[in-house]
Amino acid sequence: MVAFFLVACSDDNGQTPYMMGNKPSDQKQVYTVSDSNKNSAVAIATIEAETQKEIVKINKERDLELQKMEQNTKLIGLKTQNEMAIKEHNLSAFVKESEIAFKNSTLLLVALSMLSLFALIFYIFRKRREDRLKMHENELQSEMYIREKELQLKMAEKILDTIASGKLSKEREQYLLDTLDRTTPGLPR
């Protein structure tokens, strides 16, 4: 594993790992290894320690970035859920308002229909009552006309009987005949 990190951190591509926000200097760090085994073991251990430090720093940065990304993802998810809940609430409120409006318009339509029906029934009964009253009035007038004609006929008969008895003077007879003409305009003489 150490060899892998050494190979990965080698200067093959010309780049060295660095902390975010800290650019490496343009000068390349060169590690020199002395001829002695002691110095070389210390140098290798130092290089390995620095490499491990760099790896730990990189891992920490990566972990921090992953945590930030997870938090952002959670925030976006919460915002999306909140927006969906608001939209669902608005939709359910709109549906309820639509149902209430439909019920109100239906009730209004039923009420107007019933009012129109009652107005029509009232008009029909009123017209029928007026027609009955008019028929009754016509019957009464007809009956009065018939009674009046009968009365005129009886009067005419009495006048004629009185004139036919011959007990009246000529002036009285003429007066009764004039009265008879006025009261019975359609009777023959």
Secondary structure, 3 states (H helix, E strand, C coil): CHHHHHHHCCCCCCCCCCCCCCCCCCCCCCCCCCCCHHHHHHHHHHHHHHHHHHHHHHHHHHHHHHHHHHHHHHHHHHHHHHHHHHHHHHHHHHHHHHHHHHHHHHHHHHHHHHHHHHHHHHHHHHHHHHHHHHHHHHHHHHHHHHHHHHHHHHHHHHHHHHHHHCCCCHHHHHHHHHHHHHHCCCCCC
